């Protein structure tokens, strides 16, 4: 029996097709990939707790936004070295073993941080040192893990696997910072770090159950020659090289996260909870865009998709700067803005801007991950993934220096407003100068 037609004048609501939703086929096709995905998601959630807690901890100890920015900056050079070295290790040895050893170092640094907090032994320098160790070891884990994915799945499922990674990022950055803000506010730093230790153990579950995964093709032992070979390949790989450059631009000029503790404390009010909410907003956007990522996996012109997504990202960051400018002029502000009396209207507007930026960055990430995994041969995939991790993780640290320095000498609203406009202009110019990038075809991937 057919359904009755809708009454006259009542519009028929569009139905959401299952084709619009995320493709879960990779989880069904490869149990090994599914276990690794679950483990990395839980461990990443704990890692985000610690990242936000350390930022808040540093701001509490120093009251200085620049000191918070320096957490990211201090780890930049060690993280670059670790990412490159991790990529070389992944191209020379069993990638599962490489990831396990690095994960053990990450776990140990988090455990030590919790011990220091429980005994009130933490200092500014301990926070810097353990942040550097944690981020460096995690770079090696990521380089090895990302090199493993194309060995577990066929090429046609790589876009769906990248979208699932967006779900991971969405969960860990959406729940992690918000939970960190609440835990720090109501229980303190020690409990926050301890929860990360518990969640971090899930990483071992995902990695221990993997089979041994050795690189295919000619093996070059880690060292200068191995690095040269990887860089030589990148010089010939115009599409991969340009997407790295575009991401560096986006992360350098569009990363206001290091400003959020000060924004929550002095500009929008709400303190740690506002910091957690705004940081989580980025992940909300990433999560929602991954949930509805079905059509993204069917787009063939992935270079054009990267360009458009990053430009939307820049526009969202510029809009976030405008919201902060309104706060600086007292728009919608209560009589006094502080930790207990936040500017709720502008916090909501700022959260929307950051959610859009998170969605756009996630769409770009799906295309960029797929391009690297599909177009790069397995023999050099670890080294390219190492460079990719350096770009993805190093860009925000350079961005933290840009934002922290500019905010120190200007105002909190100025770095995101200027940076967003710079992103839109530079990305459009570089892609226009490299038309081959716009015509990249996912069915015929060329590096």
HELIX and SHEET records of a PDB file:
HELIX    1   1 UNK A   18  UNK A   20  5                                   3    
HELIX    2   2 UNK A   25  UNK A   29  1                                   5    
HELIX    3   3 UNK A   31  UNK A   62  1                                  32    
HELIX    4   4 UNK A   65  UNK A   74  1                                  10    
HELIX    5   5 UNK A   76  UNK A   90  1                                  15    
HELIX    6   6 UNK A   95  UNK A  118  1                                  24    
HELIX    7   7 UNK A  124  UNK A  152  1                                  29    
HELIX    8   8 UNK A  155  UNK A  157  5                                   3    
HELIX    9   9 UNK A  158  UNK A  186  1                                  29    
HELIX   10  10 UNK A  189  UNK A  200  1                                  12    
HELIX   11  11 UNK A  202  UNK A  208  1                                   7    
HELIX   12  12 UNK A  224  UNK A  236  1                                  13    
HELIX   13  13 UNK A  238  UNK A  253  1                                  16    
HELIX   14  14 UNK A  257  UNK A  259  5                                   3    
HELIX   15  15 UNK A  260  UNK A  262  1                                   3    
HELIX   16  16 UNK A  263  UNK A  267  3                                   5    
HELIX   17  17 UNK A  271  UNK A  291  1                                  21    
HELIX   18  18 UNK A  295  UNK A  298  5                                   4    
HELIX   19  19 UNK A  302  UNK A  328  1                                  27    
HELIX   20  20 UNK A  344  UNK A  375  1                                  32    
HELIX   21  21 UNK A  378  UNK A  409  1                                  32    
HELIX   22  22 UNK A  414  UNK A  433  1                                  20    
HELIX   23  23 UNK A  435  UNK A  438  1                                   4    
HELIX   24  24 UNK A  442  UNK A  444  5                                   3    
END                                                                             
